[in-house]
Amino acid sequence: MLHTLVRNQMLPVSLGEAWLYFSNPANLCRITPSWLCFDMTCREPDAMYPGQILTYSIRPFPGVSMRWVTEVTHVREPHYFVDEQRLGPYRFWHHQHIFEKKNGGVHMRDIVNYALPLGWLGDAVNSLIVRPRLRAIFAFRKETLANLFV
């Protein structure tokens, strides 16, 4: 089953400032909770581009470490970019990052479509563990960004 998570946030910055921050993959480590042990394992890129491969190490559960490989598939500066999982914990992962100038700031929208392996068992794990953890990750991100862009 395909699951969707949508998150919206207003930031008091220009579209250019938002783009500079979010299009830099190194900043992802700064807005991810420490309990995920998220670490970029590839060389930090200078600029984002379609076809770019990014590699990470994550620890979704204590004692369980795994590689996560994503590809930046679409980039339309400064309005949006899309990353898709190529290797990792999901059967399918498609994450849209959308930025729109609005009310003197930037409306940022994340749309994540994802599916887990193992059919009905994966869906049960989503309800019990994955969805609450994704919500916690994005809640942390929202609070961190609100404090960062004051």
Z-matrix of the N, CA and C atoms (Angstrom, degrees):
N
C 1 1.449
C 2 1.525 1 109.24
N 3 1.302 2 115.90 1 140.42
C 4 1.463 3 121.69 2 177.58
C 5 1.525 4 109.17 3 -88.45
N 6 1.322 5 115.99 4 130.78
C 7 1.467 6 122.76 5 179.75
C 8 1.525 7 108.12 6 -113.57
N 9 1.332 8 116.18 7 152.47
C 10 1.464 9 121.37 8 -179.41
C 11 1.515 10 110.08 9 -132.18
N 12 1.315 11 115.23 10 135.72
C 13 1.453 12 123.11 11 173.38
C 14 1.522 13 107.02 12 -123.59
N 15 1.336 14 116.98 13 126.44
C 16 1.460 15 121.77 14 178.58
C 17 1.519 16 108.19 15 -122.04
N 18 1.317 17 116.23 16 131.37
C 19 1.461 18 121.52 17 177.70
C 20 1.524 19 108.88 18 -133.30
N 21 1.333 20 115.69 19 139.24
C 22 1.461 21 123.33 20 -179.92
C 23 1.519 22 109.20 21 -124.60
N 24 1.330 23 115.45 22 145.99
C 25 1.457 24 120.29 23 176.93
C 26 1.514 25 109.28 24 -155.19
N 27 1.327 26 115.54 25 138.56
C 28 1.464 27 121.50 26 172.49
C 29 1.525 28 108.07 27 -95.38
N 30 1.324 29 115.26 28 135.26
C 31 1.463 30 121.05 29 177.97
C 32 1.523 31 109.23 30 -123.71
N 33 1.334 32 117.60 31 136.10
C 34 1.467 33 121.23 32 -178.06
C 35 1.528 34 112.18 33 -83.09
N 36 1.331 35 116.90 34 57.69
C 37 1.460 36 122.36 35 -178.89
C 38 1.521 37 108.67 36 -136.88
N 39 1.328 38 115.25 37 168.52
C 40 1.462 39 119.54 38 176.09
C 41 1.531 40 109.01 39 -78.69
N 42 1.318 41 115.28 40 163.45
C 43 1.459 42 120.79 41 177.73
C 44 1.533 43 110.12 42 -59.95
N 45 1.330 44 117.01 43 -39.89
C 46 1.460 45 121.01 44 178.65
C 47 1.517 46 112.86 45 -63.17
N 48 1.343 47 116.64 46 -42.27
C 49 1.465 48 120.17 47 178.44
C 50 1.521 49 111.34 48 -64.38
N 51 1.325 50 116.03 49 -42.84
C 52 1.465 51 120.36 50 179.02
C 53 1.526 52 109.84 51 -61.60
N 54 1.328 53 116.45 52 -46.00
C 55 1.455 54 120.00 53 -179.30
C 56 1.533 55 111.51 54 -60.87
N 57 1.333 56 116.75 55 -45.88
C 58 1.469 57 120.05 56 179.86
C 59 1.525 58 111.62 57 -57.28
N 60 1.317 59 116.52 58 -39.53
C 61 1.458 60 119.68 59 -178.14
C 62 1.539 61 111.72 60 -73.55
N 63 1.318 62 116.91 61 -51.36
C 64 1.464 63 120.33 62 -171.84
C 65 1.526 64 113.69 63 -79.22
N 66 1.307 65 117.93 64 -22.19
C 67 1.461 66 119.60 65 178.45
C 68 1.524 67 111.86 66 -84.35
N 69 1.315 68 116.96 67 -0.88
C 70 1.465 69 121.48 68 175.64
C 71 1.532 70 107.83 69 -97.10
N 72 1.333 71 118.64 70 104.57
C 73 1.462 72 121.05 71 -176.53
C 74 1.527 73 114.23 72 -56.90
N 75 1.311 74 118.25 73 -25.70
C 76 1.467 75 120.89 74 179.17
C 77 1.526 76 111.29 75 -61.70
N 78 1.330 77 117.90 76 -27.86
C 79 1.459 78 120.60 77 -179.65
C 80 1.522 79 112.94 78 -72.43
N 81 1.314 80 117.47 79 -15.84
C 82 1.461 81 120.24 80 178.54
C 83 1.529 82 111.00 81 -60.95
N 84 1.319 83 116.39 82 -36.57
C 85 1.472 84 120.32 83 178.08
C 86 1.526 85 111.02 84 -61.87
N 87 1.322 86 116.48 85 -33.46
C 88 1.468 87 121.29 86 -176.57
C 89 1.522 88 113.05 87 -74.72
N 90 1.339 89 117.64 88 -21.83
C 91 1.465 90 120.82 89 -176.24
C 92 1.533 91 111.94 90 -113.82
N 93 1.338 92 115.12 91 20.00
C 94 1.461 93 121.40 92 177.25
C 95 1.524 94 108.18 93 -114.66
N 96 1.336 95 118.06 94 134.38
C 97 1.471 96 119.44 95 -177.60
C 98 1.535 97 112.23 96 -60.25
N 99 1.313 98 115.40 97 144.63
C 100 1.468 99 120.90 98 -176.04
C 101 1.527 100 112.12 99 -63.33
N 102 1.340 101 118.51 100 -28.14
C 103 1.464 102 120.21 101 -178.29
C 104 1.531 103 112.61 102 -65.11
N 105 1.330 104 118.06 103 -14.28
C 106 1.463 105 120.76 104 177.23
C 107 1.535 106 111.47 105 -85.16
N 108 1.350 107 116.76 106 -11.77
C 109 1.479 108 121.84 107 -179.91
C 110 1.525 109 110.81 108 50.39
N 111 1.317 110 116.32 109 46.46
C 112 1.460 111 124.03 110 -177.33
C 113 1.525 112 109.02 111 -77.62
N 114 1.335 113 116.82 112 125.52
C 115 1.458 114 120.31 113 -178.01
C 116 1.527 115 109.10 114 -140.88
N 117 1.323 116 116.88 115 126.90
C 118 1.462 117 120.77 116 176.33
C 119 1.522 118 107.84 117 -74.06
N 120 1.341 119 117.23 118 128.02
C 121 1.461 120 120.86 119 -176.55
C 122 1.522 121 112.93 120 -108.50
N 123 1.323 122 116.93 121 -1.40
C 124 1.464 123 120.16 122 175.69
C 125 1.530 124 108.77 123 -102.59
N 126 1.313 125 115.60 124 169.14
C 127 1.466 126 120.33 125 176.39
C 128 1.525 127 108.16 126 -64.93
N 129 1.329 128 116.17 127 136.86
C 130 1.470 129 119.44 128 179.37
C 131 1.521 130 109.69 129 -66.15
N 132 1.320 131 116.97 130 121.99
C 133 1.460 132 120.44 131 -177.04
C 134 1.524 133 111.97 132 -75.49
N 135 1.335 134 114.76 133 155.78
C 136 1.460 135 120.16 134 178.21
C 137 1.531 136 111.53 135 -78.64
N 138 1.323 137 116.57 136 -38.07
C 139 1.461 138 120.35 137 -178.12
C 140 1.523 139 108.67 138 -148.70
N 141 1.316 140 115.86 139 152.45
C 142 1.454 141 121.59 140 179.73
C 143 1.527 142 110.15 141 -82.92
N 144 1.332 143 116.01 142 142.79
C 145 1.462 144 119.92 143 178.25
C 146 1.535 145 109.27 144 -152.70
N 147 1.334 146 117.26 145 153.86
C 148 1.465 147 120.02 146 177.76
C 149 1.529 148 110.11 147 -62.31
N 150 1.316 149 115.90 148 137.60
C 151 1.446 150 121.33 149 -178.34
C 152 1.521 151 113.56 150 93.91
N 153 1.317 152 116.71 151 -7.28
C 154 1.453 153 121.31 152 -179.05
C 155 1.535 154 110.48 153 -66.45
N 156 1.325 155 116.15 154 132.32
C 157 1.461 156 122.30 155 177.68
C 158 1.520 157 108.29 156 -104.55
N 159 1.327 158 115.65 157 129.36
C 160 1.458 159 122.12 158 179.28
C 161 1.522 160 108.38 159 -121.95
N 162 1.321 161 117.23 160 137.23
C 163 1.459 162 120.86 161 -179.71
C 164 1.525 163 110.18 162 -120.80
N 165 1.324 164 114.04 163 142.34
C 166 1.459 165 121.85 164 -177.34
C 167 1.520 166 109.34 165 -137.74
N 168 1.295 167 114.05 166 162.46
C 169 1.451 168 122.45 167 168.81
C 170 1.522 169 105.56 168 -118.12
N 171 1.325 170 116.70 169 134.19
C 172 1.473 171 120.48 170 176.99
C 173 1.525 172 108.62 171 -133.65
N 174 1.319 173 115.01 172 159.22
C 175 1.459 174 121.22 173 174.94
C 176 1.525 175 106.59 174 -127.04
N 177 1.352 176 116.90 175 86.58
C 178 1.461 177 120.07 176 -175.86
C 179 1.526 178 113.69 177 -64.38
N 180 1.341 179 115.98 178 -26.40
C 181 1.462 180 121.84 179 178.26
C 182 1.521 181 107.52 180 -139.37
N 183 1.310 182 118.08 181 150.71
C 184 1.469 183 119.57 182 178.87
C 185 1.528 184 110.80 183 -53.13
N 186 1.331 185 115.76 184 129.92
C 187 1.454 186 121.13 185 178.54
C 188 1.519 187 115.52 186 82.29
N 189 1.341 188 117.59 187 -4.64
C 190 1.465 189 121.43 188 -179.57
C 191 1.521 190 108.45 189 -114.69
N 192 1.333 191 116.04 190 107.86
C 193 1.458 192 121.34 191 179.28
C 194 1.521 193 108.90 192 -108.76
N 195 1.323 194 116.91 193 141.82
C 196 1.458 195 119.85 194 178.24
C 197 1.518 196 111.58 195 -148.00
N 198 1.326 197 114.17 196 158.05
C 199 1.463 198 120.96 197 175.86
C 200 1.518 199 108.66 198 -86.50
N 201 1.344 200 114.39 199 148.04
C 202 1.456 201 120.21 200 174.91
C 203 1.519 202 106.05 201 -133.33
N 204 1.311 203 116.43 202 125.55
C 205 1.461 204 122.07 203 179.77
C 206 1.519 205 107.88 204 -119.07
N 207 1.330 206 116.33 205 125.34
C 208 1.458 207 120.50 206 176.90
C 209 1.526 208 109.83 207 -122.93
N 210 1.323 209 114.50 208 156.09
C 211 1.461 210 121.83 209 175.09
C 212 1.519 211 108.21 210 -121.18
N 213 1.311 212 116.27 211 131.75
C 214 1.462 213 120.93 212 172.10
C 215 1.529 214 105.45 213 -79.07
N 216 1.327 215 116.76 214 113.84
C 217 1.469 216 119.79 215 -172.85
C 218 1.523 217 113.52 216 -99.95
N 219 1.324 218 117.41 217 -26.96
C 220 1.466 219 121.14 218 -179.12
C 221 1.521 220 108.90 219 -139.41
N 222 1.321 221 116.02 220 138.19
C 223 1.463 222 121.38 221 175.33
C 224 1.526 223 107.51 222 -140.95
N 225 1.320 224 116.39 223 124.87
C 226 1.456 225 121.63 224 170.85
C 227 1.526 226 107.40 225 -133.40
N 228 1.326 227 113.96 226 87.62
C 229 1.465 228 121.15 227 -176.79
C 230 1.520 229 110.33 228 -64.41
N 231 1.308 230 119.06 229 136.25
C 232 1.452 231 132.51 230 -4.83
C 233 1.528 232 112.52 231 -99.89
N 234 1.326 233 117.91 232 28.02
C 235 1.465 234 120.87 233 -169.29
C 236 1.522 235 116.08 234 -97.66
N 237 1.318 236 118.39 235 -36.36
C 238 1.457 237 118.12 236 178.42
C 239 1.521 238 112.21 237 -165.87
N 240 1.316 239 114.14 238 161.22
C 241 1.459 240 121.41 239 167.62
C 242 1.520 241 107.65 240 -148.74
N 243 1.321 242 114.88 241 159.12
C 244 1.460 243 121.67 242 -177.72
C 245 1.520 244 108.20 243 -129.10
N 246 1.339 245 115.60 244 135.04
C 247 1.460 246 119.51 245 170.63
C 248 1.522 247 108.56 246 -120.20
N 249 1.334 248 114.66 247 144.13
C 250 1.453 249 121.77 248 179.89
C 251 1.522 250 109.24 249 -129.38
N 252 1.318 251 115.57 250 138.70
C 253 1.461 252 119.86 251 177.54
C 254 1.523 253 110.23 252 -70.27
N 255 1.324 254 115.65 253 136.74
C 256 1.460 255 121.79 254 172.78
C 257 1.522 256 111.23 255 -108.74
N 258 1.341 257 116.75 256 -28.96
C 259 1.453 258 122.73 257 176.82
C 260 1.518 259 107.12 258 -151.11
N 261 1.321 260 117.24 259 132.34
C 262 1.458 261 119.33 260 179.59
C 263 1.507 262 112.79 261 160.40
N 264 1.324 263 115.68 262 -160.55
C 265 1.461 264 120.31 263 -171.35
C 266 1.534 265 115.17 264 -76.38
N 267 1.310 266 117.97 265 -14.10
C 268 1.466 267 120.76 266 -175.65
C 269 1.526 268 111.29 267 -101.29
N 270 1.322 269 116.43 268 152.77
C 271 1.464 270 120.09 269 171.33
C 272 1.521 271 108.57 270 -75.52
N 273 1.360 272 115.26 271 -32.72
C 274 1.469 273 121.85 272 -179.82
C 275 1.522 274 107.67 273 -148.18
N 276 1.338 275 116.44 274 136.30
C 277 1.476 276 122.29 275 177.02
C 278 1.516 277 107.43 276 -147.05
N 279 1.322 278 116.16 277 120.97
C 280 1.472 279 123.46 278 179.17
C 281 1.525 280 106.19 279 -136.39
N 282 1.345 281 116.89 280 112.46
C 283 1.461 282 121.75 281 -173.66
C 284 1.531 283 109.66 282 -119.35
N 285 1.333 284 115.49 283 113.77
C 286 1.464 285 121.74 284 176.72
C 287 1.525 286 109.06 285 -95.59
N 288 1.323 287 116.45 286 132.98
C 289 1.465 288 123.99 287 175.72
C 290 1.525 289 105.49 288 -115.40
N 291 1.326 290 117.40 289 114.32
C 292 1.464 291 121.62 290 -174.06
C 293 1.526 292 109.09 291 -120.39
N 294 1.344 293 115.57 292 133.44
C 295 1.465 294 121.83 293 -178.24
C 296 1.514 295 109.05 294 -125.80
N 297 1.347 296 115.81 295 129.31
C 298 1.462 297 120.64 296 -178.26
C 299 1.529 298 108.97 297 -136.24
N 300 1.327 299 115.29 298 130.11
C 301 1.464 300 120.38 299 175.97
C 302 1.536 301 107.81 300 -67.21
N 303 1.343 302 115.65 301 128.22
C 304 1.469 303 118.85 302 -175.79
C 305 1.532 304 110.24 303 -159.31
N 306 1.302 305 116.98 304 132.68
C 307 1.467 306 123.43 305 174.14
C 308 1.531 307 113.43 306 49.00
N 309 1.317 308 117.27 307 43.63
C 310 1.460 309 121.10 308 177.02
C 311 1.515 310 114.18 309 77.36
N 312 1.314 311 117.48 310 9.41
C 313 1.458 312 121.23 311 179.19
C 314 1.521 313 109.74 312 -146.75
N 315 1.305 314 115.12 313 -151.21
C 316 1.464 315 120.59 314 -179.64
C 317 1.522 316 109.47 315 -128.78
N 318 1.322 317 114.47 316 127.74
C 319 1.457 318 120.48 317 171.23
C 320 1.526 319 106.29 318 -89.70
N 321 1.332 320 115.27 319 119.93
C 322 1.459 321 121.18 320 -179.67
C 323 1.523 322 108.19 321 -108.72
N 324 1.325 323 115.59 322 132.14
C 325 1.463 324 120.35 323 179.22
C 326 1.519 325 109.00 324 -128.32
N 327 1.312 326 115.28 325 130.30
C 328 1.456 327 122.28 326 172.61
C 329 1.519 328 107.22 327 -108.64
N 330 1.318 329 116.31 328 128.99
C 331 1.461 330 121.61 329 173.62
C 332 1.520 331 106.52 330 -123.90
N 333 1.318 332 115.03 331 114.44
C 334 1.458 333 120.82 332 -179.49
C 335 1.522 334 108.80 333 -113.98
N 336 1.316 335 116.25 334 119.65
C 337 1.459 336 122.46 335 172.04
C 338 1.519 337 106.14 336 -107.24
N 339 1.323 338 116.24 337 128.85
C 340 1.461 339 119.44 338 -176.50
C 341 1.527 340 110.83 339 -147.98
N 342 1.310 341 114.60 340 156.87
C 343 1.458 342 122.08 341 174.42
C 344 1.520 343 107.59 342 -140.41
N 345 1.301 344 114.90 343 148.61
C 346 1.459 345 121.12 344 178.62
C 347 1.520 346 109.97 345 -104.38
N 348 1.319 347 116.43 346 156.66
C 349 1.467 348 118.98 347 174.78
C 350 1.536 349 110.09 348 -73.35
N 351 1.295 350 117.27 349 175.05
C 352 1.467 351 125.66 350 171.71
C 353 1.533 352 115.06 351 77.52
N 354 1.331 353 117.56 352 19.90
C 355 1.465 354 120.25 353 172.62
C 356 1.515 355 114.32 354 56.26
N 357 1.348 356 116.32 355 -127.78
C 358 1.466 357 120.98 356 -176.17
C 359 1.528 358 111.77 357 -62.75
N 360 1.333 359 116.99 358 -31.64
C 361 1.456 360 119.92 359 178.11
C 362 1.537 361 110.10 360 -66.73
N 363 1.333 362 116.99 361 -41.32
C 364 1.460 363 121.15 362 175.63
C 365 1.520 364 111.93 363 -61.71
N 366 1.342 365 116.03 364 -38.06
C 367 1.464 366 119.79 365 178.25
C 368 1.534 367 111.17 366 -66.53
N 369 1.332 368 116.56 367 -36.77
C 370 1.463 369 120.00 368 176.81
C 371 1.530 370 110.28 369 -66.55
N 372 1.333 371 116.49 370 -42.23
C 373 1.469 372 120.97 371 177.70
C 374 1.530 373 109.98 372 -63.49
N 375 1.329 374 116.86 373 -36.10
C 376 1.462 375 120.08 374 176.88
C 377 1.519 376 110.38 375 -60.06
N 378 1.316 377 117.45 376 -49.30
C 379 1.466 378 121.16 377 -177.75
C 380 1.520 379 112.00 378 -62.36
N 381 1.323 380 116.16 379 -40.97
C 382 1.459 381 120.13 380 -174.40
C 383 1.529 382 114.05 381 -83.93
N 384 1.339 383 116.75 382 -34.73
C 385 1.466 384 119.25 383 -170.97
C 386 1.531 385 113.69 384 -126.99
N 387 1.330 386 117.37 385 -53.90
C 388 1.461 387 120.28 386 -169.20
C 389 1.525 388 112.05 387 -66.91
N 390 1.322 389 118.51 388 -52.42
C 391 1.472 390 120.38 389 -179.11
C 392 1.530 391 111.62 390 -57.77
N 393 1.349 392 119.41 391 -47.53
C 394 1.473 393 117.97 392 177.49
C 395 1.532 394 113.29 393 -60.97
N 396 1.337 395 117.25 394 -36.01
C 397 1.470 396 119.55 395 179.17
C 398 1.527 397 111.16 396 -70.64
N 399 1.338 398 117.61 397 -40.33
C 400 1.468 399 119.65 398 176.35
C 401 1.524 400 110.65 399 -62.36
N 402 1.321 401 116.46 400 -41.52
C 403 1.473 402 119.58 401 177.18
C 404 1.519 403 110.90 402 -61.88
N 405 1.321 404 116.97 403 -39.84
C 406 1.469 405 120.69 404 178.36
C 407 1.531 406 111.50 405 -66.23
N 408 1.320 407 116.49 406 -39.51
C 409 1.470 408 120.29 407 178.12
C 410 1.521 409 110.33 408 -62.28
N 411 1.332 410 116.82 409 -46.14
C 412 1.458 411 119.52 410 -178.84
C 413 1.529 412 112.15 411 -73.37
N 414 1.327 413 118.97 412 -28.13
C 415 1.473 414 121.30 413 173.81
C 416 1.531 415 109.61 414 -66.94
N 417 1.331 416 116.61 415 -42.15
C 418 1.466 417 120.81 416 176.05
C 419 1.525 418 109.94 417 -61.08
N 420 1.316 419 115.74 418 -45.41
C 421 1.468 420 121.08 419 -179.87
C 422 1.531 421 110.15 420 -59.76
N 423 1.326 422 117.16 421 -44.42
C 424 1.471 423 120.87 422 -178.67
C 425 1.529 424 110.86 423 -62.17
N 426 1.319 425 116.84 424 -45.00
C 427 1.465 426 120.48 425 179.98
C 428 1.530 427 111.45 426 -66.29
N 429 1.324 428 116.08 427 -42.65
C 430 1.467 429 120.96 428 179.50
C 431 1.527 430 110.61 429 -61.15
N 432 1.333 431 116.58 430 -45.08
C 433 1.469 432 120.34 431 -179.57
C 434 1.524 433 111.53 432 -67.28
N 435 1.331 434 116.82 433 -37.88
C 436 1.471 435 120.15 434 178.24
C 437 1.532 436 110.50 435 -61.57
N 438 1.330 437 117.01 436 -37.04
C 439 1.464 438 120.93 437 178.05
C 440 1.523 439 112.17 438 -77.52
N 441 1.310 440 116.84 439 -32.05
C 442 1.461 441 121.48 440 -178.96
C 443 1.529 442 111.80 441 -72.87
N 444 1.332 443 115.97 442 -43.86
C 445 1.471 444 121.37 443 -177.69
C 446 1.517 445 109.48 444 -104.21
N 447 1.318 446 116.12 445 74.04
C 448 1.468 447 121.62 446 -178.38
C 449 1.508 448 109.94 447 -87.28
